[in-house]
Amino acid sequence: MAEKQIRWCLGRGFVDFWHDKWLGEETVTEMVGVHDPPHMLAAEFVVQNEWNVSKLLQWLPMRVIAFFAWRAVHNFLPLDLTLRRRGVALPSRCHEEFFCHLFLSGPGASAVWNWSKRQFGILDLMHSPLSAMFMSWLGSVGSGSLNHIHTAMPAIVAWFLWKARNRVQHEDVPFHARQIIQDIDSFVRLLGRARVFLPKHFIEDLEHPWAPDTGIQPKWFKVYVVAWLSPPLHRLKLNTDSSVSGTRALGGGLVRDHTRRLVFAFYKEFGKVDTLTA
């Protein structure tokens, strides 16, 4: 009983990464749904005081990003303004960080989101708050599947916006939307080659440039030009067509001469018949 009540501080990382409660009321195992992971120290996932993202991805793949997305939606990220509100003393800066500007409305964020929408022909989405953006992407999937590239994209975009922010904060690297877009593109292609993204994740988007990396070959269609040709001199041409919808069958036709002039047109309801009869 006592074990369930124990909470840990990360400190120098000498806590069990998977099984100790150092992130709140749940263990990492419970949060991301990893089954029976080995005992590892949190320090094993840190290099030079930074999280070793490559190693995290080896163990968690998309679960790392999903966990980050959960923290972002619940405003649990250590932005300067958030830390100050919680009493953490930070050096003064010439500007304050605002969540919405960083992830949604800022020029860089807007450029990355617009690019990601164009990848899938999405015209409009709710942009604020971040949770509404996530739900809009989910609603853009015809099948409504949670295991779809549309569902993963907003989390991936937010993740790389956050990484770019951290490079600005800690490495003094400029924030460039073009670089973020390149990083996202490379990352998704890498997941395809690693078979993290499978054909089922691209249902209704099988011809997307990222889809071949999952082993899907795009379909190629041969285009034929179809044109109406006039009949010979002093001849007439009859064109007919029909349609069956439910229990209703309809048909009609046009008669034109060699000058393409309409000579006669007709329309007919056939009643309850099959397609071949109509």
N, C-alpha and C positions, 0 to 999 in steps of 0.2 A: 504493500500500500504506500509506503514512504517513497519508493522509487518513482511512482507516478506523479508525485508532487514536487520532485526536484527539478529546478531550472538551472541552466548553466550560462555563464558569460563566456564569450568566445575567447577573450584574452589573447594568449599566444597560440591558440589553436589546439590545445591539449584536451580536446573534448571529442567524443565519438561523433564523427560527421553524420552518420546515418541514424544512430539510436539515441543520442542525447537530445534533450529539448533545449537547444540554444537559440532558436529562432522564435520562440513563443510557446504556445500551448501544444504544439505538435512536433514530432520528429520529422526530419527530412524524408525518411522512409514513408511516413504517413502522408506527408504533403504531396509527394510526387508519385506515390504508388509503386515504388521499386520493391520487388519481392526478394526477401532474404538476402540483403547485400552483406558483404564482409565488413568486419570491424575495421574502420580506418579513421585516423585522426583528421580533424578539419585542417590542421597544418599541412597535411599531405597534398592539399588542393591549393596551396598558396605558394607563390614564387615572388620574392622581393616585395613582400607586403601587398601583392595584388593577387586576385583570384586567377588561378591557372585555367583559363576558359577551355583550352584544348583538352585538358584532363577531365574537366567537368563534362564536356560534350561526349567524351569516351564512355562515361558512366551513365550520363543522363539523356543524351541526344537532345531532343526537343523539350524534354522535361525542364531543363534549365531555363529555356526561354519561356515556357509556360508558367513556371514559378515566378520569373521576373514579371511577366504580364499580370499575374495575380497581384503582385506587390504594387505595380504601377496603377492598376485600376482602383486599388484601395488606398492610393496615395501613401504608400509605405516606403517610398524611395528617399534616400538621404540627400534631398536637395538642400541648398544652403538655407533657404527660407524656412523649410520644415525643421531643420536642425536648430536654428535659432529659436523658433517657437518652443522647442523642447528644452531650451536652456543651454545648448551647446555653444560655447564661445568660438567664433570663427574670425579670421582676419577680414577686415572691411574690404569691400570691392566697389568698383565704380558703378556696378549694376547688380540688380537682384535677379535671381533665377525665378521664373514663374513656370509652373507645371504646364499650363495650357500653351504658353509660347514655345516651350521646349519641344513638346510632343505633338502639337496640333497646328497652332496658328502662326508660328514663326515662319519667315521666308524659307529657311532651309527645310523645316519639317513639311511645309506645304508642298514644296517641290518634290520631295520624296514620296509623299502620299499621292500626289497627282500622277507621278510616274507609275506607282504600283497599281493605281486604278486603271490606267491605260493598258497595262499588261493583260487585263482580262476584260476590257471593253466595258468597265463599270463607269456610268455617267455621273452618278451623284450618290453621295453618302452623307449621313449625319456626321458632323465633325466634332461635336462637343456634347457631353464630356467624352473621355476616352472610352468608357464602357459603351457609349452609344455607337462609337466608331466600330468597336469590335462586333456588336450585334448587327450593324449594317452589313459588315462583310459576311457574317454568317447568313443573313437573309438573302445575300446575292447568289447563294448556291441553290440551284433549282431543286436538288434532292434534299436540301437542308441537312446534309451530313456533317458531323463534327470532324470526320476524318477526311478533310478536303483541303486543298491548297488555299482556297479562299479563307478558310478558318485560321490557317496558320499564318497567312501573310501579315495581318495587323500586328501580331505578336512579334514577328521577325522584324518588321519595320520599326516598331517601338524599341526593340532590343538594340538595333544598330544606331538609332538616334541617341540612345542612352550611352552606348560605347563611344560615339563621336563626342558627346558632351564630356565624358570622362577624359578623353584625350585633350580636349580644350582645357579642362580644369587642372589636370595633373601633368600633362606633357607639353602644354602650350602649342598644341597642333591646331591649326585653323579648322573651323567647321565648314566643310565643303559638301553640298548636297550631291554633287557628281560622284565624289569618292564614296559616299554612303551607298548610293545606287549601285556602284560597281561592286562594293562589298556584299550587298544583298544578293546581287545576281550570281556572284561567285559562290556564295554560301549555299544558295538553293541548288545550284548545279552540283556542288559537292555532295549535298544530301541525296541527290538523285543517284550519283555514282556509288554512294555508300549504301544504296537501297533503303535509306530511311524513308524517302518518298517512293511510293510504288504506283503502278497504274491506277489503283483505286483512288488515289489522292487527286487524280486529274480527270475524273469523270466529268464530262461536258466541256473539258478543256484539253482534249487529247492532242490537239494540233498546236498547243502552245510551244514556243521554242524550248522551254524547260522540260517538256514531257519526253522527248527522245532520250534524255539522260536517265529516265526510269525504264528504258527498254521499249518504249512505245514508238512505233514508226508512224509518222504522219501519213494520212491518206492523200493520195494525189488523184485529182479528177481531170479527165480530159474534156475540154470545152469544145462543143460543136456549135457552129453558127447555123441557126434554122431560120429560113426566110420564106415568105409566101411568094410563089412564082405565078405570074399571070398565065392564063390558058392561051393556046394558039389563037390566031385571028379567026373571028366569027365562031369561037367556041365559048362555052360557059364552064365555070368550075364551082362545084358544090363542096362546102366544108361543113361538117357536122360534129357535134359533141354532145355528151350526156353526163349526168351526174346523179348519183344515188346517195341520199342522206337519210339514214334510218329507214323508214317505210315509204319515203317519197322519192320518186324517180322523175327527173326532168331532162329535156333535150331540146335541141334547136339546131338551126343551120343558116348558112348564108350562100347565096348564088351571085357570082360576079362574072362580068364579061372580060374580054381581053384588055380593056382599058381600065380595069379594076373598079368599074362602076357597079354599085350594088343594084342587082336586078330584083332580088326577092329575098325575104327573110322569114323564118318561121320559128315557132316555139310550141312545144308539146309537153303536156304532163302525162306520164305513163302509168301513174298509180303505183301499186305495190308490186314491183318486179325486181329481179336481181340486176346486177351491174351489166352482165353479158347481154341480157335481153334489152336493156335500155340502150 
